[in-house]
Amino acid sequence: MTAGSTHPLSALQCRLLLVTTAVAVVSDATLIPFYPKLFADAFAVTDPQHVGLYLAATCLTVMVALPFWARLEREIPTLQLLLVGQFCAGLLSLACFSATRLYEFWLLSLGVIVFKTSYLLVYPYVMRLEAKSKHADTIALLTVIVHLGGIAGAAMGGALLESFAPQTAFIVMAAGDFLQMGVCVWLLAKGARAPTAAEAEANTGVTTDRTTPAFSLTQLSMVMLIYYFAVFVVRPFFVPYWTMRTTWDSELLSGWIFSIPAWMSLGSLAVRRHRKPRPVALGVVLAVGCAGLVLQSFPFVAAIVVGRCVFGWSVFRAMVDLDLMLFEMSAPESYARNFSYMNFCQQLGVLVAFYAAGAAVSSGGLVLPFVIAVFGFVATGVAHTWIQSSVRRWRTSP
């Protein structure tokens, strides 16, 4: 049983929900790199701007839908919400498989995103089940699941598309949704539930008599927005940048170099499992990230690879620290609501980053996103220092 848990199914819930989260990430990522092929093969749409518009629409859908699910979670038990959400997402995924008109695909696939977003509630739900001493490890594990799940999903999607049409990926997505739904049904049948407010306080060590004021959460939201912008602005054009810097024309090698940060997160997680990590100030972590970005901007293969490794370690540590700060600042009953606000800002940062990356490359070349990212990391450090001073003033106020 998880330390600090008061319900006998708490530990089992955590394990099953984390496993099904991994399944969800992998199945949902099967089509992400192949949307241009899907639109070209299924609907004869070859305009890259159309693909970009669709991806922006999916991002906006998540931003809008998650606060809605978080509000529902106040009135309806989380597992019941997940059951309904994944059931509807699975049905709509099957409908996407047979969609023949472009507008039908848009409506159905965005509907899938609306219902799939409910599964993001697993994150704050698991954090309520876990003891406070386990929060950092759980956040680290979920970060790795997201990173590596995206890679595994893309690899599975590539293998799938070698033999089948791109729409087949929606069958895989539906299977993942129904698996998640089945887990929720089983847990509900066994009497699993969310901890009460008193149990959550006992687990997390957070009391609800004085929660963090709204202004500090707003500040953390801005830190998240800036940081996610800085991280994601270098992603869209990294592979073309790597190709420009090398003479190796290998998509497989490019994919491996692109995925180095994900593998660094896995390595960091393995180290955490065997040895408690030393405390490192976020400012130091961000400075290391800046060094990694600068190294990647050099026209040398070795510098790019080393910089990618350094950057990956920094991103992993910073994401864990920022998410941990959110849960430390929140009362357990506010986890879902506050997480939805943070996710909104994270998604907004990603959306702006993708647009800014295209504009930067068009006007200044493939190196400019790295320069922008360095300034973003510096801005994150300044904003984080500001929020820390604000929280200290609040904690010491009478």
C-alpha positions as CSV (number, residue, x, y, z in Angstrom):
1,M,0.0,0.0,0.0
2,T,1.2,3.5,-0.8
3,A,2.6,5.2,2.3
4,G,0.1,7.5,3.8
5,S,-2.9,6.0,1.9
6,T,-6.0,5.4,3.9
7,H,-8.0,3.4,1.4
8,P,-7.0,-0.2,0.7
9,L,-7.3,0.3,-3.0
10,S,-5.2,3.4,-3.2
11,A,-2.0,1.7,-4.2
12,L,-3.7,-0.5,-6.7
13,Q,-5.5,2.5,-8.2
14,C,-2.3,4.4,-8.6
15,R,-0.6,1.5,-10.4
16,L,-3.4,0.7,-12.8
17,L,-4.1,4.3,-13.6
18,L,-0.4,5.0,-14.3
19,V,-0.3,1.9,-16.6
20,T,-3.4,3.0,-18.5
21,T,-2.0,6.5,-18.8
22,A,1.0,5.0,-20.5
23,V,-1.3,3.1,-22.8
24,A,-3.3,6.3,-23.5
25,V,-0.1,8.3,-24.4
26,V,1.2,5.6,-26.7
27,S,-2.1,5.0,-28.6
28,D,-2.9,8.7,-28.9
29,A,0.6,9.4,-30.3
30,T,0.4,6.9,-33.2
31,L,-0.9,9.5,-35.7
32,I,0.7,12.7,-34.5
33,P,3.7,12.7,-36.9
34,F,1.5,11.4,-39.8
35,Y,-1.3,13.9,-40.1
36,P,0.1,15.3,-43.4
37,K,-0.1,11.8,-44.8
38,L,-3.6,11.3,-43.4
39,F,-5.0,14.5,-44.9
40,A,-3.3,13.8,-48.2
41,D,-4.4,10.1,-48.5
42,A,-7.9,10.3,-47.1
43,F,-9.0,13.8,-48.1
44,A,-6.6,14.9,-50.9
45,V,-5.5,17.9,-48.8
46,T,-1.8,18.6,-49.2
47,D,-1.6,22.2,-47.9
48,P,0.8,22.3,-44.9
49,Q,-1.1,25.2,-43.4
50,H,-4.2,23.1,-43.2
51,V,-2.3,20.5,-41.1
52,G,-1.0,23.3,-38.9
53,L,-4.4,24.8,-38.4
54,Y,-5.8,21.3,-37.4
55,L,-3.0,20.8,-34.9
56,A,-3.7,24.3,-33.5
57,A,-7.4,23.4,-33.2
58,T,-6.6,20.2,-31.2
59,C,-4.4,22.2,-28.9
60,L,-7.1,24.8,-28.3
61,T,-9.7,22.1,-27.8
62,V,-7.6,20.6,-24.9
63,M,-7.2,24.1,-23.4
64,V,-11.0,24.7,-23.4
65,A,-12.1,21.2,-22.5
66,L,-10.0,20.5,-19.4
67,P,-11.4,23.3,-17.2
68,F,-14.8,22.0,-18.1
69,W,-14.0,18.4,-16.9
70,A,-12.3,19.9,-13.8
71,R,-15.5,21.7,-13.0
72,L,-17.6,18.5,-13.5
73,E,-15.2,16.7,-11.2
74,R,-16.4,18.7,-8.3
75,E,-19.8,17.2,-8.6
76,I,-19.2,13.8,-10.2
77,P,-16.7,11.2,-8.9
78,T,-13.5,11.1,-11.0
79,L,-13.6,7.5,-12.1
80,Q,-17.2,7.8,-13.3
81,L,-16.2,10.9,-15.4
82,L,-13.3,8.9,-16.8
83,L,-15.5,6.0,-17.7
84,V,-18.0,8.2,-19.6
85,G,-15.2,10.3,-21.3
86,Q,-13.2,7.3,-22.6
87,F,-16.4,5.4,-23.7
88,C,-17.5,8.4,-25.8
89,A,-13.9,9.0,-27.1
90,G,-13.7,5.4,-28.2
91,L,-17.0,5.5,-30.1
92,L,-16.0,8.8,-31.9
93,S,-12.5,7.3,-32.7
94,L,-14.3,4.4,-34.5
95,A,-16.4,7.0,-36.3
96,C,-13.3,8.8,-37.4
97,F,-12.0,5.6,-39.0
98,S,-15.0,5.6,-41.4
99,A,-15.2,9.4,-42.0
100,T,-15.1,10.2,-45.7
101,R,-15.7,14.0,-45.7
102,L,-13.2,16.5,-44.4
103,Y,-15.7,18.5,-42.3
104,E,-16.9,15.2,-40.8
105,F,-13.4,14.3,-39.8
106,W,-12.8,17.7,-38.2
107,L,-16.0,17.5,-36.1
108,L,-15.5,13.9,-35.1
109,S,-11.8,14.1,-34.3
110,L,-12.1,17.3,-32.3
111,G,-15.0,15.5,-30.4
112,V,-12.6,12.7,-29.7
113,I,-10.2,15.3,-28.2
114,V,-12.9,16.8,-26.0
115,F,-13.7,13.4,-24.4
116,K,-10.0,12.2,-24.3
117,T,-9.1,15.3,-22.3
118,S,-11.0,13.9,-19.4
119,Y,-8.2,11.5,-18.8
120,L,-5.9,14.4,-17.8
121,L,-7.8,14.3,-14.5
122,V,-5.8,11.1,-13.7
123,Y,-2.8,13.3,-12.9
124,P,-4.4,15.3,-10.0
125,Y,-6.4,12.2,-8.9
126,V,-3.3,10.1,-8.5
127,M,-1.6,12.9,-6.6
128,R,-4.4,13.0,-4.1
129,L,-3.9,9.2,-3.5
130,E,-0.1,9.5,-3.1
131,A,1.7,10.5,0.1
132,K,3.4,13.9,-0.1
133,S,6.8,12.2,0.1
134,K,6.0,10.3,-3.1
135,H,4.8,13.4,-5.1
136,A,8.2,14.2,-6.7
137,D,8.7,10.5,-7.8
138,T,5.2,10.3,-9.2
139,I,5.6,13.5,-11.2
140,A,8.9,12.3,-12.5
141,L,7.4,9.0,-13.6
142,L,4.5,10.7,-15.4
143,T,6.9,13.0,-17.1
144,V,8.8,10.1,-18.5
145,I,5.6,8.3,-19.5
146,V,4.6,11.4,-21.6
147,H,8.0,11.7,-23.2
148,L,8.7,8.0,-24.0
149,G,5.0,7.3,-24.8
150,G,5.1,9.9,-27.6
151,I,8.2,8.2,-29.1
152,A,6.7,4.7,-28.8
153,G,3.4,5.9,-30.2
154,A,5.2,7.5,-33.2
155,A,7.2,4.3,-33.8
156,M,4.1,2.2,-33.6
157,G,2.3,4.6,-36.0
158,G,5.1,4.3,-38.5
159,A,5.0,0.5,-38.4
160,L,1.2,0.6,-38.7
161,L,1.3,2.9,-41.7
162,E,3.7,0.6,-43.6
163,S,0.8,-1.9,-44.1
164,F,-2.4,0.0,-43.4
165,A,-4.1,3.3,-44.2
166,P,-3.5,6.2,-41.7
167,Q,-7.1,6.0,-40.5
168,T,-6.3,2.6,-39.0
169,A,-4.6,4.5,-36.2
170,F,-8.1,5.4,-34.9
171,I,-8.8,1.8,-34.3
172,V,-5.7,1.7,-32.0
173,M,-6.8,4.8,-30.3
174,A,-10.3,3.4,-29.7
175,A,-8.7,0.2,-28.3
176,G,-6.8,2.3,-25.8
177,D,-9.9,4.2,-24.8
178,F,-11.9,1.1,-24.2
179,L,-9.0,-0.4,-22.2
180,Q,-9.0,2.7,-20.0
181,M,-12.8,2.5,-19.6
182,G,-12.5,-1.2,-18.6
183,V,-10.0,-0.3,-15.9
184,C,-12.4,2.3,-14.5
185,V,-15.3,-0.1,-14.5
186,W,-13.2,-2.7,-12.7
187,L,-12.0,-0.2,-10.1
188,L,-15.5,1.1,-9.5
189,A,-16.8,-2.5,-9.1
190,K,-14.1,-3.1,-6.5
191,G,-15.2,0.0,-4.5
192,A,-12.3,2.3,-5.5
193,R,-12.9,6.0,-4.9
194,A,-11.2,9.3,-4.4
195,P,-9.9,10.0,-0.9
196,T,-12.1,12.3,1.2
197,A,-10.8,15.8,2.0
198,A,-9.6,14.6,5.4
199,E,-7.8,11.5,3.9
200,A,-6.2,13.7,1.2
201,E,-4.9,16.0,3.9
202,A,-3.5,13.1,5.8
203,N,-1.8,11.7,2.6
204,T,-0.4,15.0,1.3
205,G,0.3,16.7,4.6
206,V,-1.4,19.8,3.2
207,T,-4.1,21.5,5.3
208,T,-6.9,23.4,3.8
209,D,-7.3,26.2,6.4
210,R,-4.9,28.4,4.4
211,T,-4.3,27.6,0.8
212,T,-2.0,29.6,-1.5
213,P,-3.6,32.8,-2.7
214,A,-4.8,33.2,-6.3
215,F,-2.2,35.7,-7.2
216,S,0.6,33.2,-6.7
217,L,-1.2,30.6,-8.8
218,T,-1.5,33.3,-11.5
219,Q,2.2,33.9,-11.3
220,L,3.0,30.2,-11.6
221,S,0.7,30.0,-14.6
222,M,2.8,32.7,-16.3
223,V,6.0,30.8,-15.4
224,M,4.6,27.7,-17.0
225,L,3.5,29.5,-20.1
226,I,7.0,31.1,-20.7
227,Y,8.8,27.8,-19.9
228,Y,6.7,25.6,-22.2
229,F,7.1,28.2,-24.9
230,A,10.9,28.1,-24.5
231,V,11.0,24.3,-24.6
232,F,8.7,23.7,-27.5
233,V,9.9,26.5,-29.8
234,V,13.0,24.4,-30.8
235,R,11.0,21.2,-31.6
236,P,9.2,21.8,-34.9
237,F,12.3,22.4,-37.0
238,F,15.0,20.5,-35.1
239,V,15.1,17.6,-37.7
240,P,15.6,20.0,-40.6
241,Y,18.3,21.8,-38.5
242,W,20.0,18.5,-37.8
243,T,19.9,17.6,-41.5
244,M,21.5,20.9,-42.4
245,R,24.3,20.4,-39.9
246,T,25.2,16.9,-41.0
247,T,25.8,14.9,-44.2
248,W,23.9,11.8,-42.9
249,D,20.6,11.5,-44.8
250,S,18.9,9.2,-42.4
251,E,15.4,9.7,-41.0
252,L,16.0,7.0,-38.4
253,L,19.1,8.7,-37.1
254,S,17.3,12.1,-37.1
255,G,14.5,10.5,-35.0
256,W,17.0,9.1,-32.5
257,I,18.8,12.5,-32.1
258,F,15.4,14.2,-31.8
259,S,14.4,11.8,-29.0
260,I,17.5,12.2,-26.9
261,P,15.7,14.4,-24.3
262,A,13.1,11.7,-23.8
263,W,15.9,9.1,-23.2
264,M,17.6,11.5,-20.8
265,S,14.4,11.7,-18.8
266,L,14.3,7.9,-18.6
267,G,17.9,7.9,-17.4
268,S,17.2,10.5,-14.8
269,L,14.2,8.6,-13.5
270,A,16.3,5.4,-13.2
271,V,18.8,7.4,-11.2
272,R,16.0,8.7,-8.9
273,R,14.9,5.1,-8.3
274,H,18.3,4.1,-6.9
275,R,19.6,7.3,-5.4
276,K,17.7,10.3,-4.0
277,P,18.5,13.3,-6.2
278,R,20.4,16.2,-4.7
279,P,18.4,19.4,-4.5
280,V,19.3,21.7,-7.4
281,A,17.9,25.2,-7.6
282,L,15.6,25.8,-10.5
283,G,17.9,28.7,-11.6
284,V,20.8,26.3,-11.9
285,V,18.7,23.8,-13.9
286,L,17.6,26.6,-16.3
287,A,21.2,27.7,-16.7
288,V,22.2,24.2,-17.6
289,G,19.4,24.2,-20.1
290,C,20.7,27.4,-21.7
291,A,24.1,25.8,-22.0
292,G,22.5,22.9,-23.8
293,L,20.6,25.2,-26.2
294,V,23.9,27.1,-27.0
295,L,25.7,23.9,-27.7
296,Q,23.0,22.7,-30.1
297,S,23.4,26.0,-32.0
298,F,27.1,25.2,-32.8
299,P,27.7,23.7,-36.3
300,F,29.4,20.5,-34.9
301,V,27.7,17.1,-34.6
302,A,29.4,16.4,-31.2
303,A,28.2,19.7,-29.8
304,I,24.7,19.1,-30.9
305,V,24.5,15.7,-29.4
306,V,26.0,16.8,-26.1
307,G,23.8,19.8,-26.1
308,R,20.8,17.6,-26.7
309,C,21.7,15.5,-23.7
310,V,22.3,18.5,-21.4
311,F,19.1,20.1,-22.6
312,G,17.1,16.9,-22.0
313,W,18.3,16.6,-18.4
314,S,17.4,20.2,-17.7
315,V,13.9,19.9,-19.2
316,F,13.1,16.9,-17.1
317,R,14.3,18.4,-13.9
318,A,12.5,21.7,-14.5
319,M,9.2,20.2,-15.5
320,V,9.2,18.0,-12.4
321,D,10.1,21.0,-10.1
322,L,7.4,23.2,-11.6
323,D,4.7,20.6,-11.4
324,L,5.8,19.8,-7.8
325,M,5.5,23.5,-7.0
326,L,1.9,23.5,-8.2
327,F,0.8,20.6,-5.9
328,E,2.7,22.1,-3.0
329,M,0.9,25.4,-3.5
330,S,-2.6,23.7,-3.7
331,A,-4.9,22.1,-1.3
332,P,-5.8,18.5,-2.3
333,E,-9.4,19.3,-3.2
334,S,-8.2,22.0,-5.6
335,Y,-5.7,19.8,-7.4
336,A,-7.9,19.2,-10.5
337,R,-9.0,22.8,-10.8
338,N,-5.5,24.3,-10.4
339,F,-4.0,21.7,-12.7
340,S,-6.5,22.6,-15.4
341,Y,-5.4,26.2,-15.2
342,M,-1.8,25.2,-15.4
343,N,-2.5,22.9,-18.4
344,F,-4.3,25.8,-20.1
345,C,-1.2,27.9,-19.8
346,Q,1.2,25.1,-20.8
347,Q,-0.9,24.4,-24.0
348,L,-1.0,28.1,-24.8
349,G,2.8,28.3,-24.5
350,V,3.1,25.3,-26.9
351,L,0.6,26.9,-29.3
352,V,2.5,30.2,-29.4
353,A,5.8,28.4,-29.7
354,F,4.8,26.4,-32.8
355,Y,3.6,29.6,-34.5
356,A,6.8,31.6,-33.4
357,A,9.0,28.8,-34.6
358,G,7.7,29.0,-38.1
359,A,8.0,32.8,-38.1
360,A,11.5,32.7,-36.7
361,V,12.8,30.1,-39.3
362,S,11.1,32.1,-42.1
363,S,12.8,35.3,-41.1
364,G,16.0,34.3,-39.4
365,G,16.9,30.7,-40.3
366,L,17.0,27.4,-38.4
367,V,19.3,28.7,-35.6
368,L,17.0,31.5,-34.5
369,P,14.6,29.2,-32.4
370,F,17.6,28.2,-30.2
371,V,18.3,31.9,-29.5
372,I,14.7,32.5,-28.7
373,A,14.6,29.5,-26.4
374,V,17.6,30.8,-24.5
375,F,15.9,34.1,-23.8
376,G,12.8,32.1,-22.8
377,F,14.8,30.1,-20.2
378,V,16.2,33.4,-18.8
379,A,12.7,34.9,-18.6
380,T,11.5,31.7,-16.8
381,G,14.3,32.1,-14.2
382,V,13.4,35.8,-13.6
383,A,9.7,35.0,-13.3
384,H,10.4,32.1,-10.9
385,T,12.5,34.3,-8.7
386,W,9.6,36.8,-8.6
387,I,7.0,34.1,-7.6
388,Q,9.3,32.7,-4.9
389,S,9.7,36.2,-3.3
390,S,5.9,36.7,-3.5
391,V,5.2,33.3,-1.8
392,R,7.7,34.0,0.9
393,R,6.1,37.3,1.6
394,W,2.7,35.6,1.8
395,R,3.9,32.9,4.1
396,T,5.5,35.4,6.5
397,S,2.6,37.8,6.5
398,P,0.5,37.9,9.7
